[in-house]
Amino acid sequence: MTEETYNSLDGRADVVVQAGRIGEVHQHLHEVGLPPQPTPIQLPPALAYFADRQAEQERIAQAAESHADHAGPLVVALTGIGGIGKTALGFQVARQLRDRYPDGVLYVDLDDLRRDGVVEVADAVGELLTSLGVSPDWLERSFAGRSKQYWTRSRDKRLIVVIDNARYGAEVVPLLPASAQSLAIATSQGLLYDLDGVAAVEVPVNPLAVDDAVRLLAHIVNDPRLEAEPDVVAELARSCGGLPAALQVAGQWVRKYRRRSLSRLVTELTTELHERGIPVVEAVWDAACSGLGPEAGRLYCLLPQYLAPVITGPAAAALLGGGLQPAEDALEELESAGLLENRPGGYRMHELLRGHAERRARQTDPDGVGRVEARRRLIRWYRRQAARADLLAAGPRMTFAYPVAVVEDVPDIDFTGKAQALRWLESQRLALYGCVRLAFETGLYEDAWALCEPLWTHFLDHPHYADVTDAFRSGVAAADRLECLPAMVRMRCQLARPLWEQERYDEAAEHLRQALGASEALGDSAQERKLKASVMEFQGLLKSAQRDWTGATADFEAARQVHEAIENAYGVLLQTYLLGRTALSQGEPERAVALLSAAHSMAREQERERMTSRAGFELGRALRRAGRAAEAGGLVRAALGNARERGSTFDEARVLEELAALADELGEAVEAEEYRTAAQLLAARSGALPDGGQSS
């Protein structure tokens, strides 16, 4: 491994190089199990045929070729109306220029992250960082911190970043890589006027010319009727307005009716146009829908109720209220009709078609009864699956929502274990957060707050702050509407944490103040007293985040007393652990040793492996600070093994740093340097800021 490679991994690696210790560093990289990072190529499968756009492609290629002397990345802004093919063009350009940008192609769709018209840019930066190999543990909490990580991660790389569905230049600029050798492709329906201070090239994407539209139809249909009736084909292409999204549907529609002449088909469209006064594009889509089977037609009208960008077979079954196979057949039929795109992870509906589907739904279900029932099934199904995944991922814990029965004829997800449950929660997060909003807007308040309970587990591993803050606010409002006291308390506690992690301390404190006030009206059952103790714990955690160690100690002690009174052994363990950690932060290592020794013993007795490791690690730190470093080694090395077994590079780097500190205390300078080097390289590889400023 070269010296340059190490310098790219960590800004302090030159110290290692000067010490002539490259061989030892290489050995430690092997020991900590760092696999080579794959190059991210976030491109969908190439289209079988891509309609011309030769002039646009050549203009972009020339701009990339002549960009070498600029200080920042090149930004190509593809502008045009919806359905015109901007995203497809962006992907096509990325495929053609991949060799010029060998460090990868990243993709982010801002509409997926848009709430009430606004994008939480910090979450968009977080998505890009995840694509670049930064695990959630290492993501900075603040927008400023994530921006620094992104600049560090993208520095000196040759990347393509496709930024889809931007509305303002201010949404694009924070997502630009920090390398002048990179390319950003931004798609937008309007001009991005505020792309200030960047090298930008605007490329308008216009409707396809009639000849190009005819060629696209020919590739979609591949039917001899097109050659037999060229004038009719040209009329159909012209009627689609040069929109690839409309031509795709028209082509599949023509293919379906192979025995009818094109003249007859187009005449039917023209009649529809004159009789109903609708645009021909709408008539094309209506005609495609009229040929659908009953289940596919019903699913098409219900899909706008689904708020996530990609839908899977089980979720479609929940919308339809039938078995999995009919739903999958309906999805395939919609794809065959050109009304859905098959994407990795499921099927996606174009926004133009989503609007058409909504209009058809209002026609076929004017009173909305069918749509309301579909929403109810979808929400209940997701609530049930999320609760099942949460139970596998986090084990039994304090929850207040009633279990949801099996949704009739809709299969449950067959989770094989904790890892799959966690992956499902992350893969379905946009649908889950969407269901919280949908439930609240529909007046299903119990479902709204109940869905927030399992989202807590997901949030702890994946801090998508905009989504979770929005969802938990809805959970609070839903609980208030129902005047459900336990939910009012619990939801406010859940909302407080993402707020204080974003350093919005006053808001968090106000929600906890309200939670504490509401908790005073709770009864004296063990569960209700446990909830009261939970509020005290959250208050202590907020004070810890603000470094108010005295206040935190008082809260944790009060919570521990409640847990002791109700004989909740795990609650006593957790508060003892938190008290020990707080004592260590206060500079009281001997008191910390006593508390953490007790917590470690309790964790072992309760056979809680993760807590045993955490308490053991903190106890090792306390022993070292108490001048008893020789007693700490076994505890810290056990924590290292646990971190590696769980695959947590964040915990592993912390433990390696502590092993380095222990080695320093014991006068083992060589071992200390080796541990510290391994920790630094692991942190750099995982995405930590060069100055070690990780805030998690």
ABEGO torsion letter per residue (X at the ends): XBAAAAAAABAAAAAAAAAGAAAAAAAAAAAAGBBBBBBBBBBBBBBABBBEGAAAAAAAAAAAAAAAABABBBBBBBBEBBGAGAAAAAAAAAAAAAAABAAEBBBBBAAAABBGGBBBAAAAAAAAAAAAGBBAAABBABAAAAAAAAAAAABGBBBBBBBBGBABAAAAAAABBABAABBBBBBBABBBAABBGBBBBBBBBBBBBAAAAAAAAAAAAGBAAAAABAAAAAAAAAAAGGBAAAAAAAAAAAAABAABBAAAAAAAAAAAAAAAGBBAAAAAAAAAAAABBAAAAAAAAAAAABABABBBAAAAAAAAGBBAAAAAAAAAAAAAAGABBBBBGEBBBBAAAAAAAAAAAAAABAAGAAAAAAAAAAAAAAAAAAAAAAAAAAEBBBBABBBBBBBBGBBBBBBAEAAAAAAAAAAAAAAAAAAAAAAAAAGBAAAAAAAAAAAAAAAAABBBAAAAAAAAAAAAAAAAAAGBAAAAAAAAAAAAAAAAAAGBAAAAAAAAAAAAAAAAABBABAAAAAAAAAAAAAAAAAAAAAGBAAAAAAAAAAAAAAAAAAGBAAAAAAAAAAAAAAAAAAGBAAAAAAAAAAAAAAAAAAGBAAAAAAAAAAAAAAAAAAGAAAAAAAAAAAAAAAAAAAGBAAAAAAAAAAAAAAAAAAGBAAAAAAAAAAAAAAAAAAGBBAAGABAX
